[in-house]
Structure formats: structure tokens, C-alpha cells
Amino acid sequence: MYELKGKIKVINDTRQVSDSFKIREFVVIDDSGKYAQTILLQATQDRCESLDQFKPGDEVNVSFFLRGREYTKDGNTKVFNSLDAW
């Protein structure tokens, strides 16, 4: 598990991807280094509602898992990464 400290820039609405899966993306700005980083994270399932208590501008500490997966279409394979917030 990883940790990120920063300020919330955007909290998107929850999207129902399928009957059994929902996702909510949000952006955190990490300005702890020489250059500020704009980081897209996601909350899934029951964690989507946990973002309701925050608003843009709030300082947060986010625990997250780095997830990676392959996707093959028409013989072409791509790798996707996601940061799943807890």
C-alpha cells in the first residue's frame, strides 16, 4: 500500500460501470516535490460514498494500491494502471 498527501482538485460523480461495479475518480495535487504532480485516483464500490465528506481544496492523506492489468484487442496488448484509494 502507498500513501499520498495533497490537496483535492476535483471529485467526479460516481459512475455505474455495470450492474455490480461502480467507480468514482478524483484528482489530488501533490506539491511536495520540485514540480507539482496531478494524480488521478479512483474509489470503487462502497468506497465511492466516502468521498462525499470531502470537497475541492481539502488537504488529504490517501492510502492506495497500485493496480496493473493487460488488455488485448485485435492482437494488440496494452497495459493499464490504476490507483485504487482505500
C-alpha angles and dihedrals in degrees: 000000000000132000129220127187120195149102124292112244102174138006113194127206119266114267121209101219095179138347090279105030134066132173138191122195126205137176126228125190114218109195097168094109135056091278124035114244124214107212126193114208133173138215119203137200114339092001091069091079092051088074091064090084092061135070135189110287095034117130111233143179109215125195112202145166122229109230128189133183142169124238122192123195126166090352094304117117123205130180121224127194130199135183107222110202122216 
